[in-house]
Amino acid sequence: MNTPSYELLHAEQGSVPVKAWVRGVPVDEGARRQLRNIAALPHVGPWVAVMPDVHLGKGATVGSVVPTRGAIIPAAVGVDLGCGMAAVRTTLRAEQLPDSLAALRSAIERVVPVGNGRGGEHRKRPDRIDTRLAQSGLAGQLDRIHDKHRKLRTDKFDKQMGTLGGGNHFIEVCLDEAGFVWVMLHSGSRGTGNLIGSYFIELARRELEKRVLGFHVPDRDLAFFLEGEPLFDDYVEAVSWAQDYARHNREAMMERVLHAMRAQLPKFQLEKTAVNCHHNYVQREEHFGESLWVTRKGAVSARAGELGIIPGSMGARSYIVRGKGNDDSFHSCSHGAGRVLSRTQARQQITLKQHREATAHVECRKDAAVIDESPAAYKPIEAVMAAQADLVEVVHTLRQVVCIKG
């Protein structure tokens, strides 16, 4: 009989089990506390699955897979709705790249707005993005959501289609183990998704204050909507819109990045290997003979044979993986390395010299504003991958040569 590769992080009596793939990686006490709280809710189960990149998150634990019966917890889904990764392999080889990649980085930054605020929006939308918006139906769907929830701001979605955002979002040019060039990027539903997430989290908190419950909710961030309630259906509709928008956003950015590369580099084609996957989302799935709402907050679907992306930090390796369909994890794997230092801690503990040394082989920003994204702020990606060997197999190992941060 095989020994399970997960550890049981036991919650208090009356809670569901917490199965955690964390051997060899640290789990901070704040994350453990959040996991105990969410495992105590009666509509959570049959258990909570925890990925090796787990760390304390806003609302709920990053790196967690939370199945629920007849309910959804908006704060567990978060506000970066539909955030995820896209990657594509090209026919370009390492030896075809110029010695200096500074011009390539600048070319990509010119065609994809990066960062938050007005600088991270299109001043004039490219025609292809206007066409994508028109064909997607996103505008009409958002209008219908707005008609029911007039307080939702919806004036940013068209300006931000095909833009990166800030924080840990990035665009990278990478090389795989055979020397082929990849493009990989990480972003979500931008400001509109954030507004949708924040709006419904607040509505759920207000609903919690009205509910008469026979159980204790230890944190108002664990407020929920119940299936059958109008707000439940409205939330599912809005989150589904944000997840669709996020996927289109990544596709639009990928087009822009490839356009910039074609202007700078020798002619190339795209290989068949391409991935576009969410890692902050909720959807209905069948597990163990029952229909569940599965929330992945910082986790990737890893059904048997399904391709996914597990990025490392700036300067570290990243992985294209194939899922093994592990039932205990609800067919999931980690979404990255996972923070070991908060952003504030990283700025206090990591020096600019250390950051520059850690990213010496990458064409990227070397300034103090990105120190909170430096490799030392994250768990070692090799340890994270070792802890989830029964969840995924590695298909390609990538190393960055260009990294663009918002």
C-alpha positions as CSV (number, residue, x, y, z in Angstrom):
1,M,0.0,0.0,0.0
2,N,1.4,3.4,-1.0
3,T,2.0,6.0,1.7
4,P,0.2,9.3,0.9
5,S,2.6,12.1,0.0
6,Y,0.5,14.7,1.7
7,E,0.5,15.5,5.4
8,L,-2.7,15.9,7.5
9,L,-2.8,19.4,9.1
10,H,-5.5,18.5,11.6
11,A,-8.1,21.1,12.3
12,E,-10.2,21.2,15.5
13,Q,-12.8,18.6,16.2
14,G,-15.8,19.0,13.9
15,S,-13.7,20.3,11.0
16,V,-12.9,18.5,7.8
17,P,-9.4,17.2,7.2
18,V,-6.7,19.4,5.6
19,K,-4.5,17.4,3.2
20,A,-1.3,19.3,2.5
21,W,1.5,18.6,0.0
22,V,4.1,20.5,2.0
23,R,6.9,18.1,2.8
24,G,10.2,20.0,2.6
25,V,8.6,23.4,2.4
26,P,7.7,25.9,5.1
27,V,4.1,26.7,6.1
28,D,3.7,29.9,8.1
29,E,1.4,29.9,11.1
30,G,-0.9,32.5,9.6
31,A,-1.7,30.2,6.7
32,R,-2.3,27.3,9.2
33,R,-4.7,29.5,11.1
34,Q,-6.6,30.5,7.9
35,L,-6.8,26.8,6.9
36,R,-8.2,25.8,10.3
37,N,-10.8,28.5,10.0
38,I,-12.0,27.5,6.5
39,A,-12.0,23.8,7.4
40,A,-14.4,24.5,10.2
41,L,-17.3,25.7,8.0
42,P,-20.0,23.1,7.5
43,H,-20.4,23.6,3.8
44,V,-16.7,23.0,3.1
45,G,-15.6,19.4,2.3
46,P,-15.0,16.6,1.9
47,W,-11.6,18.1,2.8
48,V,-9.4,21.0,1.9
49,A,-6.3,20.4,-0.3
50,V,-3.2,22.5,0.3
51,M,-0.5,23.0,-2.3
52,P,3.3,23.4,-1.5
53,D,3.3,27.1,-2.4
54,V,0.8,27.8,0.4
55,H,1.1,31.0,2.3
56,L,-1.0,33.5,4.2
57,G,-3.4,35.4,1.8
58,K,-5.9,38.1,2.0
59,G,-9.3,36.6,2.7
60,A,-8.2,33.0,2.4
61,T,-5.0,31.0,2.0
62,V,-3.0,31.2,-1.2
63,G,-2.2,27.7,-2.5
64,S,-5.5,26.2,-1.3
65,V,-8.2,24.1,-3.0
66,V,-11.5,24.6,-1.2
67,P,-14.5,22.4,-2.3
68,T,-17.9,23.5,-1.1
69,R,-21.4,22.0,-1.2
70,G,-24.2,24.5,-2.1
71,A,-22.2,27.6,-1.2
72,I,-19.3,29.8,-2.4
73,I,-17.0,31.9,-0.3
74,P,-16.2,35.1,-2.4
75,A,-13.1,36.0,-0.3
76,A,-11.7,32.5,-0.9
77,V,-11.8,33.2,-4.6
78,G,-10.3,36.6,-4.0
79,V,-10.2,39.8,-6.1
80,D,-7.6,38.8,-8.8
81,L,-10.4,36.9,-10.5
82,G,-9.3,34.6,-13.3
83,C,-5.6,35.3,-12.7
84,G,-3.5,32.7,-14.4
85,M,-0.8,31.9,-16.9
86,A,-0.2,31.6,-20.6
87,A,2.8,30.1,-22.4
88,V,3.7,29.2,-26.0
89,R,6.7,27.5,-27.5
90,T,8.3,29.0,-30.6
91,T,10.7,27.6,-33.3
92,L,13.3,30.2,-32.3
93,R,16.5,28.9,-30.7
94,A,18.7,30.4,-28.0
95,E,21.5,31.0,-30.5
96,Q,19.2,33.2,-32.6
97,L,18.7,35.7,-29.8
98,P,21.0,38.8,-29.8
99,D,23.7,39.1,-27.2
100,S,21.8,42.0,-25.5
101,L,18.1,41.6,-24.9
102,A,17.5,45.1,-23.7
103,A,16.0,46.2,-27.0
104,L,13.6,43.2,-27.0
105,R,12.5,44.0,-23.5
106,S,11.9,47.7,-24.5
107,A,9.9,46.7,-27.6
108,I,7.6,44.5,-25.5
109,E,7.1,47.2,-22.9
110,R,6.1,49.6,-25.7
111,V,3.3,47.4,-27.0
112,V,1.9,46.1,-23.7
113,P,1.0,48.7,-21.0
114,V,2.4,47.6,-17.6
115,G,1.8,48.6,-14.0
116,N,-1.3,49.9,-12.2
117,G,-3.0,53.3,-12.7
118,R,-3.4,55.2,-16.0
119,G,0.0,54.2,-17.2
120,G,-1.1,50.6,-17.3
121,E,-4.0,51.3,-19.7
122,H,-4.2,51.8,-23.4
123,R,-4.1,55.5,-24.5
124,K,-5.5,54.3,-27.8
125,R,-6.6,50.7,-28.1
126,P,-5.0,48.7,-31.0
127,D,-7.5,47.7,-33.7
128,R,-7.0,44.0,-33.0
129,I,-8.1,44.5,-29.4
130,D,-11.2,46.4,-30.5
131,T,-12.0,43.5,-32.8
132,R,-11.4,41.0,-29.9
133,L,-13.8,42.9,-27.7
134,A,-16.4,43.2,-30.3
135,Q,-16.3,39.4,-31.1
136,S,-16.1,38.3,-27.5
137,G,-19.5,39.5,-26.3
138,L,-17.8,40.7,-23.1
139,A,-19.3,44.2,-23.3
140,G,-22.9,43.1,-23.5
141,Q,-22.4,40.5,-20.7
142,L,-20.9,43.1,-18.5
143,D,-23.8,45.5,-19.2
144,R,-26.3,42.9,-18.0
145,I,-24.3,42.4,-14.8
146,H,-24.1,46.2,-14.3
147,D,-27.9,46.5,-14.8
148,K,-28.4,44.4,-11.7
149,H,-25.6,45.9,-9.7
150,R,-25.4,49.6,-10.5
151,K,-22.6,50.3,-8.0
152,L,-20.2,48.2,-9.9
153,R,-17.7,50.4,-11.9
154,T,-17.3,49.1,-15.5
155,D,-15.4,51.9,-17.2
156,K,-12.0,50.3,-17.2
157,F,-12.5,46.9,-18.9
158,D,-12.0,48.1,-22.5
159,K,-8.9,50.2,-21.7
160,Q,-7.2,47.3,-19.9
161,M,-7.8,44.5,-22.3
162,G,-4.3,43.3,-23.3
163,T,-2.5,45.0,-20.4
164,L,-0.3,43.4,-17.7
165,G,-1.1,45.1,-14.4
166,G,1.3,45.2,-11.4
167,G,2.4,43.2,-8.4
168,N,3.5,39.7,-9.3
169,H,2.2,39.8,-12.9
170,F,4.9,39.4,-15.5
171,I,5.8,38.8,-19.1
172,E,8.9,36.5,-19.7
173,V,10.9,35.2,-22.6
174,C,12.4,31.8,-21.6
175,L,14.5,29.0,-22.9
176,D,13.6,25.4,-22.4
177,E,16.0,22.4,-21.8
178,A,16.4,22.0,-25.6
179,G,17.2,25.6,-26.2
180,F,13.9,26.6,-27.7
181,V,12.4,30.1,-27.0
182,W,9.1,30.4,-25.1
183,V,6.9,33.3,-24.2
184,M,5.2,33.1,-20.8
185,L,3.0,35.6,-19.1
186,H,1.0,36.0,-15.9
187,S,-2.1,38.2,-15.5
188,G,-5.8,38.3,-14.8
189,S,-9.0,40.3,-15.1
190,R,-7.3,43.6,-14.2
191,G,-9.2,46.4,-12.5
192,T,-12.7,45.3,-13.4
193,G,-12.2,41.8,-12.0
194,N,-10.8,43.4,-8.8
195,L,-13.8,45.6,-8.5
196,I,-16.2,42.7,-9.0
197,G,-14.4,40.6,-6.4
198,S,-14.3,43.4,-3.8
199,Y,-17.9,44.3,-4.4
200,F,-19.3,40.8,-3.9
201,I,-17.0,40.1,-0.9
202,E,-18.6,43.1,0.8
203,L,-22.1,41.9,-0.2
204,A,-21.3,38.5,1.4
205,R,-20.2,40.2,4.6
206,R,-23.4,42.1,4.8
207,E,-25.4,39.0,4.1
208,L,-23.5,37.2,6.9
209,E,-24.7,39.9,9.4
210,K,-28.3,39.1,8.5
211,R,-28.0,35.3,8.7
212,V,-29.2,33.2,11.7
213,L,-26.7,30.4,11.8
214,G,-26.3,27.3,13.9
215,F,-22.5,27.5,13.7
216,H,-19.7,30.0,14.2
217,V,-18.0,31.8,11.3
218,P,-14.5,32.6,12.8
219,D,-13.7,35.3,10.2
220,R,-15.9,37.7,8.3
221,D,-13.8,37.0,5.2
222,L,-15.4,33.6,5.2
223,A,-18.8,35.0,4.5
224,F,-20.6,33.0,1.8
225,F,-23.5,33.0,-0.6
226,L,-25.8,29.9,-0.6
227,E,-26.9,28.2,-3.8
228,G,-30.5,29.2,-4.6
229,E,-30.1,32.8,-3.4
230,P,-30.2,35.5,-6.1
231,L,-26.8,36.9,-5.0
232,F,-25.3,33.4,-5.5
233,D,-26.4,33.3,-9.1
234,D,-25.3,37.0,-9.6
235,Y,-21.9,36.2,-8.2
236,V,-21.4,33.1,-10.4
237,E,-22.3,35.1,-13.4
238,A,-19.9,38.0,-12.6
239,V,-17.0,35.7,-11.7
240,S,-17.5,33.7,-14.9
241,W,-17.4,37.0,-16.8
242,A,-14.1,38.0,-15.1
243,Q,-12.6,34.6,-15.8
244,D,-13.5,34.8,-19.5
245,Y,-12.1,38.4,-19.6
246,A,-8.8,37.2,-17.9
247,R,-8.4,34.5,-20.6
248,H,-9.0,37.0,-23.4
249,N,-6.6,39.4,-21.7
250,R,-3.8,36.9,-21.7
251,E,-4.5,36.0,-25.3
252,A,-4.5,39.6,-26.4
253,M,-1.2,40.2,-24.5
254,M,0.4,37.2,-26.1
255,E,-0.5,38.5,-29.6
256,R,1.1,41.9,-28.7
257,V,4.3,40.3,-27.3
258,L,4.7,38.0,-30.3
259,H,4.2,41.0,-32.6
260,A,7.0,42.8,-30.9
261,M,9.3,39.8,-31.1
262,R,8.7,39.4,-34.8
263,A,9.9,43.0,-35.3
264,Q,13.1,42.3,-33.4
265,L,14.1,38.7,-34.0
266,P,14.5,36.3,-36.9
267,K,11.4,34.8,-38.5
268,F,9.8,32.1,-36.3
269,Q,6.7,30.0,-36.1
270,L,4.6,28.8,-33.1
271,E,4.8,25.2,-31.9
272,K,1.7,23.3,-31.0
273,T,2.5,23.4,-27.3
274,A,0.5,26.3,-25.8
275,V,-1.2,26.6,-22.4
276,N,-3.7,29.1,-21.0
277,C,-4.8,28.3,-17.4
278,H,-6.4,30.0,-14.5
279,H,-5.1,29.7,-10.9
280,N,-7.6,32.0,-9.1
281,Y,-11.1,30.9,-9.9
282,V,-14.2,28.8,-8.9
283,Q,-16.2,26.3,-11.0
284,R,-18.5,23.4,-10.6
285,E,-16.8,20.0,-10.8
286,E,-17.6,16.4,-10.1
287,H,-15.5,14.6,-7.5
288,F,-16.1,11.4,-5.6
289,G,-19.6,11.1,-7.2
290,E,-20.9,14.5,-6.1
291,S,-21.1,17.9,-7.6
292,L,-19.0,20.5,-5.8
293,W,-18.0,24.1,-6.2
294,V,-14.2,24.0,-6.3
295,T,-12.3,27.2,-5.5
296,R,-8.7,27.3,-6.5
297,K,-6.9,30.2,-4.9
298,G,-3.4,30.0,-6.1
299,A,-3.8,26.5,-7.5
300,V,-3.9,25.0,-11.0
301,S,-6.2,22.3,-12.4
302,A,-4.1,19.2,-13.0
303,R,-6.4,16.6,-14.4
304,A,-4.8,13.5,-15.9
305,G,-3.0,14.6,-19.1
306,E,-3.8,18.3,-18.7
307,L,-1.0,20.8,-19.3
308,G,-0.3,23.5,-16.7
309,I,2.3,26.1,-15.8
310,I,4.2,26.4,-12.5
311,P,6.4,29.5,-12.6
312,G,9.3,30.2,-10.3
313,S,10.3,33.7,-9.1
314,M,12.4,36.2,-11.1
315,G,15.6,34.4,-12.0
316,A,14.4,30.9,-11.0
317,R,13.2,28.0,-13.1
318,S,9.7,27.6,-14.3
319,Y,7.9,24.4,-15.4
320,I,5.4,23.3,-18.0
321,V,3.7,20.3,-16.3
322,R,1.3,17.5,-17.1
323,G,-1.4,16.7,-14.5
324,K,-1.6,13.2,-13.0
325,G,-5.2,13.5,-11.9
326,N,-4.6,13.0,-8.2
327,D,-8.0,12.5,-6.6
328,D,-6.9,13.6,-3.1
329,S,-5.8,17.1,-4.5
330,F,-9.1,17.4,-6.4
331,H,-6.9,17.2,-9.6
332,S,-4.8,20.3,-8.6
333,C,-1.2,21.5,-8.3
334,S,0.6,24.6,-7.1
335,H,0.5,27.8,-9.1
336,G,4.1,28.9,-8.4
337,A,6.8,28.9,-5.8
338,G,4.8,30.7,-3.1
339,R,5.9,33.6,-0.9
340,V,8.1,33.1,2.1
341,L,8.4,36.8,2.8
342,S,5.6,39.3,2.7
343,R,6.2,42.3,0.5
344,T,7.1,44.5,3.5
345,Q,9.5,41.9,4.8
346,A,11.1,41.5,1.4
347,R,11.7,45.2,1.1
348,Q,13.3,45.2,4.6
349,Q,15.4,42.1,4.3
350,I,16.6,41.9,0.6
351,T,19.2,44.4,-0.5
352,L,19.5,45.8,-4.0
353,K,22.9,44.1,-4.4
354,Q,21.3,40.7,-3.5
355,H,18.5,41.3,-6.0
356,R,20.9,42.2,-8.8
357,E,23.1,39.2,-8.1
358,A,20.0,36.8,-8.1
359,T,18.8,38.2,-11.5
360,A,22.2,38.8,-13.1
361,H,21.3,36.3,-16.0
362,V,18.0,38.0,-16.7
363,E,17.2,41.2,-18.7
364,C,14.9,42.7,-16.2
365,R,14.4,45.6,-13.8
366,K,17.1,45.8,-11.2
367,D,15.7,48.7,-9.1
368,A,14.4,48.8,-5.5
369,A,10.7,49.0,-6.7
370,V,10.8,45.2,-7.6
371,I,12.7,43.9,-4.6
372,D,9.4,42.5,-3.2
373,E,9.5,40.2,-6.2
374,S,13.1,39.1,-5.9
375,P,13.8,35.4,-5.8
376,A,14.6,35.5,-2.0
377,A,11.0,36.5,-1.3
378,Y,9.8,33.1,-2.6
379,K,10.2,29.5,-1.6
380,P,12.8,27.5,-3.6
381,I,10.9,26.2,-6.6
382,E,12.8,22.9,-6.7
383,A,11.5,22.1,-3.2
384,V,8.0,23.0,-4.2
385,M,8.2,20.8,-7.2
386,A,9.5,17.9,-5.2
387,A,6.7,18.1,-2.7
388,Q,4.1,17.6,-5.5
389,A,5.7,14.9,-7.5
390,D,2.5,12.8,-7.3
391,L,0.4,15.7,-8.6
392,V,2.2,16.5,-11.9
393,E,5.1,15.4,-14.1
394,V,7.5,17.9,-15.6
395,V,7.2,18.3,-19.4
396,H,9.6,21.3,-19.9
397,T,11.9,23.2,-17.7
398,L,12.3,26.9,-18.5
399,R,14.7,29.6,-17.5
400,Q,14.0,33.3,-18.0
401,V,16.2,35.5,-20.2
402,V,13.8,38.5,-20.2
403,C,11.4,39.4,-17.4
404,I,9.0,42.3,-17.5
405,K,7.3,43.3,-14.2
406,G,4.4,45.8,-13.9
